[in-house]
Amino acid sequence: MKKTFFIGLLLLTALSTIGQVLKPISWEVELSESSPGVGDEIEIRFKAKIEQDWYLYSSDFDPDLGPMVTEFEFNKDDSYELIDGIKPVNPLRGYDSAIWGGEYSYFKKEGLFIQKVKILKEDFKISGIYLYQVCSDVDGKCIPFDDEFLLSNGDSKNDEIKKKTELDQQGSSLWSILLTAFLAGLVALLTPCVYPMIPMTVSIFLKQSKSKKEGIAKALIYGLSIVVFFSLLGFLISFIWGFTALNELSTHWLFNLIIFSVFILFALSFFGLFEITLPSGLVNKIDQQADRGGLIGIFFMAITLVLVSFSCTFPIVGTALINTLSGGSIIDGTSAMFGFSLAFAIPFTGFAIFPAWLKSMPESGGWLNSVKVVLGFLELALALKFLSVADLSYHWGILDREIFIALWIAIFGLLGLYLIGKLKLKSDSDSDKISVARLILAVGTFAFVFSLVPGLWGAPLKSLSGFLPPMSTHNFNLLQVDAGGNTCEDPNYSDILHWPHGLNGYFDYEQAVSCAKEQGKPIFIDFTGHGCVNCREMEQRVWSDNEVLKRLSQDFVLVALYVDDRTKLPESSWYASTFDGKTKKTIGQQNADFQITRFNNNAQPFYVILNDDEQLLIEPRAYDLNVSSFIDFLDKALQNHRNNAVL
């Protein structure tokens, strides 16, 4: 039932984009001064308002990476001159290892680009176009646009273009951060430095209090103190580092090498090679303040717990902070520490309110050290992700995809051996017996290891695509077979455009139609884009299916129409669009215009199947990762073609 509902929801999301021309962004272009004089140096401010669950690619990353960078083109005019280049203001930064394999920058909700100009004439005229792409967080569709702007003396604004779009609402990423940090806090409770402190601390509250009510009040203050301390710590770290530095450093090779080294140290500490501790003098001074009594004493008692447990909690909370602050947000960093501290504080308060629960707590023992060792293996595996970011950024080639997978197989294989007791460290107990829980974890770990093995020979391992280096770094691929396809002549633009999975097809619509008439096959149109994330995901997760590839290569004439390609066409091929009146000069502009004017849609991916008379055989289809549904889409179109049935 749940599966049926989920598939239905995907279909509704996909169908909701068909027959719509979306524009989930509006722009405001203005001058920093309303009436600048000759010789004045002013700013042109391009302000973007981006609808919920959409994002705009910025202008300051490598355009060869894949996503479509925002570009601004100014028409030549002797009434002004440009000063330096366009500058985006505080874009967010990310690294995509699954599809693009590189660093990119983007804006959420609002974006700002600034271009400085010098006014040379009183009657100035500044005009041009800006080209950009917005993508959806909900269903991954990406839409390229090109808009014109005109600024002149006395007119400091362009008309704003606003158009609403209906989108499913996703939960805020803040909840995801809180939940992840909360789970990290629960894990920290199970470490040897913290777990034994719970019953001891609760007993102190209950024994020193004149009544149960007073003990509960002290426990509440104690828990609140832990939350305040950690949250304040998160705020300060985020403010000092996260707001500016980490926003830019998160994808820098040196920063990632440092984090890689820190995670290796965390892992070695968990393995028992050494302990990460604070100076004893600092801990003793804080502990002395805890003896003062009253609210201040309880507060310092909570800080003492934090400091004493530092060797166990620091690697965990450090991991949570590093992963959260890569986005450079004060709110994210503070929220992460709040979620961590909330989980950390709940047991101390809960057991004080219900002291009878203490009897049900498992006794401390060797299992606590086992928790630390397991966390050490996980820290070791996670460290490789940061090394991979640095490796991909500078193309060192030291951590290609198969090397990464081999290291993960080794790490998780050793973890499995540890869980079944075949591998022991000095800090482990001498017991030869393992619990049922460890046995179940070992089974899951070994299953995960076996699932990684095919990746050594080129299996896509789709569920781990966000962690692994991209397929392009794989030095050999024994599982990839060229699918082939139906072509009648060499495709135009095949020197710059390519089909995935070894498929053969066209990149020019007229060529595809001509070949379809010659072969009597239907035409499969793939409206796609270089910067379309979900187009790549469809290719990797749906098109890679053998049954899909078989149909595409044997039963259709394929044509991929890139809507964001910047290749300029000969002037004789230019035309003015009937949709917006603009002159379409590039491959991408003409393909995008064809999609809008012919099919009233401008989102990608978008799949259309026509007969050789260019008539629709089936309703077009958008993004949908359901393989069986995509096969049905192809089969129904083929059946309609054989029956000469059109829409």
Buried (B, 14 or more C-beta within 10 A) or exposed (E): EEEEEEBEEBBEBBBBBBEBBBBBBBBBBBBBEEEBEEEBEBBBBBBBBBBBBBBBBBBBBEBEBBBBBBBBEBEEBEBBEBEEEBEBBBBBBBBBBBBBBBBBBBBBEEBBBBBBBBBBEEEBBBBBBBBBBBBBEEBBBBBBBBBBBEBEBEEBEBEEEEEEBEBEEEEEBBEEBBEBBBBBBBBBBBBBBBBBBBBEBBBBBBEEBEEEEEBBBBBBBBBBBBBBBBBBBBBBBBEEBBBEBBBBBBBBBEBBBBBBEBBBBBBBBBBBEEEBEBEEEEBEEBBEBBEEEEEEBBBBBBBBBBBBBBBBBBBBBBBBBBBBBBBBBBBBBBBBBBBBBBBBBBBBBBBBEEBEBBEEEEEEEEBBBBBBBBBBBBBBBBBBBBBBBBBBBEEEEEBBBBBBBBBBBEBBBBBBBBBBBEBEBEBBEEEEEBEEEBEEBBEEBBEBBEBBEBBBBBBBBBEBBEBBBBBEBBEEBEEBEEBBBBBBEEBBBBEEBEBBBBBBBBBBBEBBBBBBBEBEBBBBBBBBBBBBBBBBBBBBBBBBBEEBBBBBBEBBBBBBBBBBBBEEBEEEEBBEBEBEEBEBBBBBBBBBBBBBEBBEBBBBBBBBBBBBEEBBBBBBBBBBBBBEBBBEBBBBBBEBBEEEBEE
